[in-house]
Amino acid sequence: MASVTGSSMSMTSLSGSFKQTQAPSRICCLNSMPLSIKAKGFPSLNMRPVLHRFQISCAAKPETVNKVCEIVRKQLALPAETAVTGESKFATLGADSLDTVEIVMGLEEAFDISVKEDSAQTIATVQDAADLIEDLVMEKDA
């Protein structure tokens, strides 16, 4: 493992040295170290565990997501107070495999598309369904 040490006499210089040591079996108790070069700030390097997952922004239009939410709510006969959003997982909403097939059939009918079985098996959330629908509609129109 290489260890880094740094010193800065002014905000414009950064010196460092590397030395080879035996790698420990686990890393713990690391703190963040802010860097600054030529008075430009860099985010702190941070070795703490990440508690939040990285999320990718959706490609589907909000109208498509809302329509998929309505179809899912109808197919699962969910009460009005049940929150259905793009992040909602079908399994969390109480859908089993048969319900998921019925949801996909409802989406095919509502959007006038055909979903292949391989693609249907990758759908786990409302957002997954909306993104797939957008892709299929664009392919159909092309």
C-alpha positions in Angstrom: 0.0 0.0 0.0 1.3 3.5 -0.7 0.9 6.1 1.9 0.7 9.8 0.9 1.9 12.7 3.0 1.5 16.3 1.9 2.4 19.7 3.1 1.5 23.1 1.8 3.5 26.2 2.7 1.2 28.3 0.6 -2.0 27.6 -1.2 -0.1 27.2 -4.5 2.2 24.3 -3.8 1.7 20.7 -2.8 4.5 18.2 -2.2 4.1 14.6 -1.5 6.1 11.4 -0.9 5.2 7.8 -1.4 6.5 4.9 0.5 5.8 1.2 0.0 4.5 -0.6 3.1 2.8 -4.0 3.7 -0.9 -3.8 2.9 -3.1 -4.1 6.0 -5.9 -6.6 6.1 -8.5 -3.8 6.4 -8.7 -0.1 6.2 -10.2 1.9 9.0 -10.2 5.3 10.7 -9.4 7.3 7.5 -10.2 10.9 7.5 -10.8 13.3 4.6 -7.9 15.4 3.3 -8.8 18.6 1.4 -6.5 19.5 -1.5 -5.8 22.9 -3.0 -3.6 23.7 -6.0 -3.2 27.2 -7.4 -5.9 28.4 -5.1 -8.5 26.2 -6.7 -10.4 24.0 -4.3 -10.9 20.4 -4.8 -13.5 18.3 -3.1 -12.2 16.4 -0.1 -11.0 12.9 -0.6 -13.2 10.8 1.6 -12.7 7.2 2.5 -15.9 6.8 4.7 -18.5 4.3 3.8 -21.2 5.6 1.4 -24.7 5.3 2.8 -26.6 6.4 -0.3 -26.7 4.6 -3.6 -25.8 6.4 -6.8 -28.9 7.1 -8.9 -29.1 7.7 -12.6 -31.6 10.3 -13.7 -34.5 8.9 -15.7 -34.8 9.1 -19.4 -38.6 8.8 -19.6 -40.9 11.9 -19.7 -42.8 12.7 -16.6 -46.1 12.1 -18.5 -45.0 8.6 -19.3 -44.0 7.9 -15.7 -47.4 9.2 -14.5 -49.3 7.1 -17.0 -47.4 4.0 -16.0 -48.1 4.8 -12.3 -51.9 5.0 -13.1 -51.8 1.7 -15.0 -49.9 0.0 -12.1 -52.3 1.4 -9.6 -55.3 0.1 -11.6 -53.8 -3.4 -12.3 -52.9 -3.9 -8.7 -56.2 -2.3 -7.4 -54.2 -0.1 -5.0 -56.0 2.3 -2.7 -55.7 6.0 -3.5 -53.5 6.7 -0.5 -50.8 4.2 -1.7 -47.9 6.2 -3.1 -46.8 5.1 -6.5 -43.7 6.8 -8.0 -41.0 6.1 -10.5 -38.9 4.5 -7.8 -41.7 2.1 -6.7 -40.9 -1.5 -7.0 -43.6 -3.8 -8.2 -42.8 -6.4 -5.5 -43.0 -3.7 -2.8 -46.4 -2.8 -4.1 -47.5 -6.4 -3.7 -47.2 -7.6 -7.3 -46.4 -11.2 -8.0 -45.1 -12.6 -11.3 -48.7 -12.9 -12.7 -49.5 -9.3 -11.7 -46.3 -8.2 -13.4 -47.3 -9.9 -16.6 -50.7 -8.2 -16.4 -49.1 -4.9 -15.9 -46.9 -5.4 -18.9 -50.0 -6.4 -21.0 -51.8 -3.2 -19.8 -48.8 -1.1 -20.7 -48.6 -2.7 -24.2 -52.3 -1.9 -24.8 -52.1 1.6 -23.4 -49.0 2.6 -25.4 -49.7 0.5 -28.5 -46.3 -1.3 -28.2 -45.1 -4.9 -27.9 -42.7 -5.8 -25.1 -40.4 -8.8 -25.7 -40.2 -11.4 -22.9 -36.5 -10.7 -22.3 -37.2 -7.0 -21.8 -40.3 -7.7 -19.6 -38.1 -9.7 -17.2 -35.8 -6.7 -16.6 -38.7 -4.5 -15.4 -38.6 -4.2 -11.6 -39.8 -0.6 -11.0 -42.2 1.9 -12.5 -39.2 3.9 -13.8 -37.8 0.7 -15.6 -41.2 0.3 -17.3 -41.4 4.0 -18.3 -37.8 3.9 -19.7 -38.5 0.8 -21.7 -41.8 2.2 -23.1 -40.0 5.4 -24.2 -37.4 3.3 -26.0 -40.0 1.1 -27.7 -42.1 4.1 -28.8 -39.0 5.7 -30.3 -38.1 2.5 -32.1 -41.7 2.2 -33.4 -41.7 5.7 -34.7 -38.3 5.4 -36.4 
